[in-house]
Amino acid sequence: MPLLRGTRVLAFENGLAGPLATRLLADLGADVVKVERPDGGDVTRAWDTVAAGLSSGFVWVNRGKRSVALDVKDPGDRPAIERLVERSDVFLQNYTPGWAERVGLSEEAVRALRHDVVYVDISGYGPDGPYARKNAYDLVMQGEAGLIAVTGTPEEPARVGVSVCDVGAASYAAVATLAALARRAETGEGARVSVSLFDTMVDWLGYFPHLWWHRREVPERTGMRHPLFCPYGPFPAGDGRLFGLAILSADHWRVLCGDVIGRQELLEDARFSTNEGRVEHRGALEPLLREAFAARPAREWLDLLEAARIPCGAVNEIPDVLEHLQLEHNGLVVEVGSPAGPIPAIGSPFLVDGERPESGAVPALGEHTAEILRELGLESR
């Protein structure tokens, strides 16, 4: 049985972060009712026509939901909105701070209709503060939160190639929402959950704040290398293909040099005897490794590294990933319904009792308005 069966999530959402958070809850069995503007709906619907005429972004984060077209500013739609609030366990919105208050959907207003609701807001910088009302698109946030400072090469910064700020905040919001629902099941109390893209990404900086706090070090952009480990990252093989490896221990280093590439002299070089030494002298070490790796094709090196139990892997292009043997084994590519008919999609990332939850259809704008109004005891407009 779906883990969240019987849980209704009312979503006033737009873009990626809010919709992905509720899609994760839908994947786990929640009934997600997505409220969209009648005149166009979620902005992502118009981003492109890649997915059989539908927006690739919308298809990604909105499957498994029911779409109802209601205008929060229309008094005629107010009864339906209020009844939806009364019958929802979770209220989630990710519009700019201040929007909920302007349209009468503040936490206080929502809680007056459903006292034990889990009220979730996702924002760029937080619900208040000096940056609260600033725009918070992924590229902007990658810059503000320091990701761009540590991504790219010394010569040129780069952004992470996916909308990582939205994905991170959505994941944190889903986790916190589930925790709030668990507490409510025990105590009967609702909760307010606030997640910001900024806080999430600063948390994802990981060890970099510690480099500053304890050593006053500003990390350099290291391209595909790791700032704290060496060797680490992809290397070109003799056939021109890249392959990745990670040396994370003294044993890994010893086995790499002695058993894999046959360069015993590297073990005897004092500059490379510790990980910190290898990081300091990576400019001298990496050309020696590239020279060694030029002797064989990538597949042979991967076989040798796997036999030596050194973490390694291919550097795949997107077509390689979509034809990956493990992807096929996991059954992650599924077919979902949509207004354009059945289309391929990446299914739920969860396995529950060994089974992948079924992925619901991508809704058309307002597809479920009449159905939901009937459930609420209201007449269709």
C-alpha positions in Angstrom: 0.0 0.0 0.0 1.4 3.5 -0.8 2.9 5.0 2.3 1.0 8.3 2.1 -2.3 6.9 1.1 -5.1 9.0 2.6 -2.8 12.1 2.9 -3.9 15.1 0.8 -1.4 17.8 -0.2 -2.8 21.1 -1.4 -0.2 22.8 -3.6 -0.1 26.4 -4.6 3.2 26.0 -6.5 5.1 27.2 -9.5 8.4 26.4 -11.2 10.5 23.6 -9.9 11.2 23.5 -6.2 7.6 23.4 -4.9 6.4 21.1 -7.7 9.3 18.6 -7.2 8.7 18.5 -3.4 5.0 17.6 -4.0 5.8 15.1 -6.8 8.0 13.2 -4.3 5.1 13.1 -2.0 2.8 12.0 -4.8 5.4 9.2 -5.6 4.8 8.0 -2.1 1.1 7.9 -2.5 -0.2 11.3 -1.4 -3.2 12.8 -3.2 -1.6 16.0 -4.5 -4.1 18.7 -5.6 -2.2 21.3 -7.7 -4.0 24.6 -7.9 -3.2 26.4 -11.1 -4.1 29.8 -12.6 -6.9 29.3 -15.2 -5.0 31.6 -17.6 -1.9 29.5 -18.4 -1.3 27.5 -15.2 2.2 26.7 -13.9 4.8 28.8 -15.7 6.8 25.6 -16.5 3.9 24.5 -18.9 5.2 27.0 -21.4 8.9 26.4 -21.1 9.3 24.2 -24.2 7.5 21.5 -26.2 10.2 18.8 -26.0 8.1 16.0 -24.4 5.7 15.2 -27.3 4.5 18.8 -27.3 4.6 19.2 -23.6 7.1 21.0 -21.4 10.0 18.7 -20.3 10.2 20.6 -17.0 6.5 20.3 -16.3 6.5 16.6 -17.1 9.5 16.1 -14.8 8.0 17.5 -11.7 4.2 17.2 -12.0 3.3 13.7 -12.7 0.9 11.9 -10.3 -1.0 15.1 -9.4 -4.5 16.3 -9.9 -4.8 19.8 -11.5 -7.6 22.2 -10.6 -7.9 25.6 -12.2 -8.9 28.1 -9.6 -8.2 31.8 -9.3 -7.3 32.8 -5.7 -8.3 36.4 -6.5 -11.8 35.4 -7.7 -14.4 35.5 -4.9 -16.4 32.9 -6.8 -13.5 30.4 -6.4 -13.1 31.1 -2.7 -15.5 28.4 -1.4 -13.7 25.7 -3.3 -10.3 26.9 -2.1 -11.5 27.0 1.5 -13.0 23.5 1.3 -9.8 22.2 -0.1 -7.9 23.7 2.8 -10.3 22.2 5.3 -9.7 18.7 3.7 -6.0 18.8 3.3 -3.3 17.5 5.6 -0.5 19.6 4.0 -0.6 23.1 2.5 2.4 23.9 0.4 3.3 27.1 -1.4 6.5 28.4 -3.1 5.6 31.8 -4.3 7.5 34.9 -3.3 7.3 35.7 0.5 4.2 37.9 1.0 2.1 36.3 -1.7 0.2 34.0 0.8 -0.7 37.0 3.0 -1.9 39.1 0.0 -4.2 36.4 -1.2 -5.5 35.4 2.2 -3.6 32.1 2.5 -1.2 32.9 5.3 -0.5 30.3 7.9 -2.9 31.9 10.3 -5.7 32.0 7.7 -5.1 28.4 6.6 -4.8 27.1 10.2 -8.2 28.8 11.0 -9.7 26.4 8.5 -7.6 23.3 9.4 -5.9 23.7 12.8 -3.6 20.7 12.4 -2.3 21.4 8.9 1.3 21.1 8.0 2.0 24.4 6.4 5.0 24.4 4.1 6.6 27.3 2.4 9.6 27.1 0.1 11.4 30.3 -0.8 14.6 31.7 -2.2 16.2 33.1 0.9 13.7 32.5 3.7 10.3 33.9 4.8 11.8 37.1 6.0 15.0 39.1 6.2 16.9 41.5 3.9 16.9 39.2 0.9 13.5 37.6 1.3 11.8 39.4 -1.6 14.6 39.0 -4.1 14.2 36.7 -7.1 15.7 33.3 -6.5 16.3 31.5 -9.8 18.7 28.6 -9.8 21.6 30.4 -11.6 21.2 33.4 -9.2 21.2 31.2 -6.2 24.2 29.2 -7.3 26.1 32.4 -7.3 24.7 33.8 -4.0 25.3 30.6 -2.1 28.8 30.0 -3.3 28.4 27.1 -5.7 29.7 28.9 -8.6 32.8 30.0 -6.6 33.7 26.3 -6.2 32.6 25.0 -9.6 34.6 25.2 -12.8 38.2 25.7 -13.5 40.7 28.2 -12.1 40.4 30.1 -15.3 36.6 30.1 -15.6 33.7 29.5 -13.1 30.7 27.4 -14.1 27.3 26.6 -12.9 26.2 23.1 -11.9 24.6 21.7 -15.0 21.2 20.8 -13.4 18.8 22.9 -11.3 20.5 21.7 -8.2 19.2 24.5 -5.9 15.6 23.6 -6.7 16.2 19.9 -6.4 18.0 20.3 -3.1 15.3 22.5 -1.5 12.5 20.3 -2.8 14.2 17.2 -1.3 14.7 19.0 2.1 11.1 20.2 2.0 9.7 16.7 1.4 11.8 15.3 4.2 10.7 17.9 6.7 7.1 17.6 5.6 7.2 13.8 6.3 8.7 14.5 9.7 6.0 17.0 10.5 3.3 14.5 9.4 4.9 11.8 11.6 4.8 14.2 14.6 1.2 15.1 13.9 0.3 11.4 13.9 1.7 11.2 17.4 0.6 14.5 19.0 -2.2 15.8 16.8 -0.3 19.1 16.3 0.3 20.8 13.0 3.6 22.4 12.1 5.1 25.1 9.9 8.0 24.0 7.7 10.1 26.7 5.9 12.8 25.7 3.5 14.9 28.1 1.4 17.1 27.4 -1.6 19.8 29.6 0.0 20.0 27.7 3.3 19.9 24.4 1.5 22.8 25.3 -0.8 24.9 26.7 2.0 24.4 23.4 3.8 25.6 21.6 0.7 28.9 23.5 0.8 29.9 20.8 3.2 33.5 21.1 4.2 34.2 24.4 2.6 33.0 26.6 5.5 35.3 24.6 7.8 38.3 25.4 5.5 37.5 29.1 6.1 36.6 28.9 9.8 39.7 26.8 10.8 42.3 27.7 8.2 41.1 30.9 6.6 41.4 29.1 3.2 39.3 30.2 0.3 38.9 27.1 -1.9 40.1 27.3 -5.5 38.0 26.0 -8.4 39.5 22.7 -9.3 37.6 21.6 -12.4 36.9 17.9 -12.3 39.4 17.4 -9.5 38.5 17.2 -5.8 39.8 20.0 -3.6 40.6 17.7 -0.8 41.7 14.4 -2.4 44.2 13.4 -5.1 44.1 11.6 -7.4 40.4 12.0 -7.8 38.4 12.7 -10.9 38.3 11.7 -14.5 41.5 10.9 -16.5 41.8 10.3 -20.3 42.6 6.8 -21.3 44.6 5.6 -24.4 41.4 5.5 -26.5 40.5 9.1 -25.6 37.6 8.1 -23.3 37.4 9.6 -19.8 37.1 7.4 -16.8 36.9 8.4 -13.1 38.6 7.1 -10.1 38.8 8.1 -6.4 41.8 7.5 -4.2 40.4 7.9 -0.7 42.9 6.0 1.5 46.5 4.9 1.8 45.6 1.4 0.8 43.9 2.7 -2.4 47.1 4.7 -3.2 49.4 1.7 -2.6 47.2 -0.6 -4.8 46.9 1.9 -7.6 50.6 2.4 -7.9 51.8 -1.1 -7.2 49.1 -3.3 -8.7 47.2 -1.3 -11.3 49.6 1.0 -13.1 52.9 -0.6 -12.0 54.6 2.7 -11.0 56.3 1.7 -7.7 58.5 4.8 -7.8 55.4 6.9 -7.0 55.1 5.2 -3.7 58.7 6.0 -2.9 58.3 9.7 -3.7 57.9 11.6 -0.4 55.8 14.3 -2.0 53.1 11.8 -2.7 53.2 9.7 0.5 50.1 11.4 2.1 46.9 12.6 0.6 47.6 16.2 1.7 51.0 15.9 0.0 49.4 14.6 -3.2 46.9 17.5 -3.2 49.8 20.0 -2.6 51.8 18.5 -5.5 49.0 17.5 -7.8 50.7 19.6 -10.5 53.6 17.1 -10.5 51.6 14.0 -9.9 48.8 14.2 -12.4 50.9 14.4 -15.6 52.6 11.2 -14.4 49.3 9.5 -14.0 48.0 10.7 -17.4 51.1 9.3 -18.9 50.5 5.9 -17.3 46.8 5.9 -18.2 47.5 6.5 -21.9 48.8 3.0 -22.2 45.3 1.3 -22.2 41.7 2.0 -23.2 39.3 3.1 -20.6 37.4 -0.2 -20.3 40.6 -2.0 -19.5 41.5 0.5 -16.8 38.0 0.2 -15.3 38.3 -3.6 -15.2 41.7 -3.3 -13.4 40.5 -0.7 -11.0 37.3 -2.7 -10.2 39.4 -5.9 -9.6 41.6 -3.8 -7.2 38.4 -2.5 -5.4 39.3 1.1 -6.2 36.2 3.3 -6.6 35.9 4.0 -10.4 33.4 4.5 -13.2 32.8 5.5 -16.7 32.2 9.1 -17.7 28.9 8.7 -19.6 27.0 10.9 -22.0 23.2 11.2 -21.5 22.5 8.5 -24.2 24.9 6.2 -22.3 23.0 6.8 -19.1 19.6 6.1 -20.7 21.0 2.8 -22.0 22.8 1.9 -18.8 22.6 -1.7 -17.8 21.8 -0.8 -14.2 19.1 1.7 -15.3 17.4 -1.1 -17.2 17.8 -3.6 -14.3 16.3 -1.1 -11.9 13.3 -0.4 -14.2 13.7 3.3 -13.6 12.4 4.4 -17.0 8.6 4.1 -17.0 5.7 5.1 -19.2 3.3 7.6 -17.8 0.0 9.0 -19.1 -0.2 12.6 -20.3 -2.4 14.9 -22.4 -0.2 13.9 -25.3 -0.7 10.2 -24.6 1.8 7.7 -23.1 5.4 9.2 -22.8 8.6 7.9 -21.2 9.7 9.3 -17.9 12.1 8.7 -15.1 10.1 6.9 -12.5 10.0 7.3 -8.7 13.5 7.1 -7.2 12.1 5.2 -4.2 11.9 1.5 -3.6 9.3 0.6 -1.0 9.3 -3.0 0.2 11.4 -3.7 -2.9 8.8 -2.2 -5.3 9.0 1.0 -7.2 5.8 3.1 -6.6 3.7 3.5 -9.7 4.1 6.8 -11.4 0.9 8.7 -12.1 0.0 10.7 -15.1 0.9 14.2 -16.0 -2.2 16.4 -15.7 -3.6 18.8 -18.3 -4.4 22.3 -16.9 -7.5 22.1 -14.9 -8.1 18.4 -15.9 -9.5 17.5 -12.5 -11.4 20.7 -11.7 -14.9 19.2 -12.1 -13.9 16.0 -10.3 -12.6 17.9 -7.3 -15.5 20.3 -7.1 -17.8 17.3 -7.0 -15.8 15.8 -4.2 -16.2 19.1 -2.3 -19.9 19.1 -2.9 -19.7 22.1 -5.2 -21.1 22.6 -8.6 -18.8 22.9 -11.6 -18.5 26.3 -13.1 
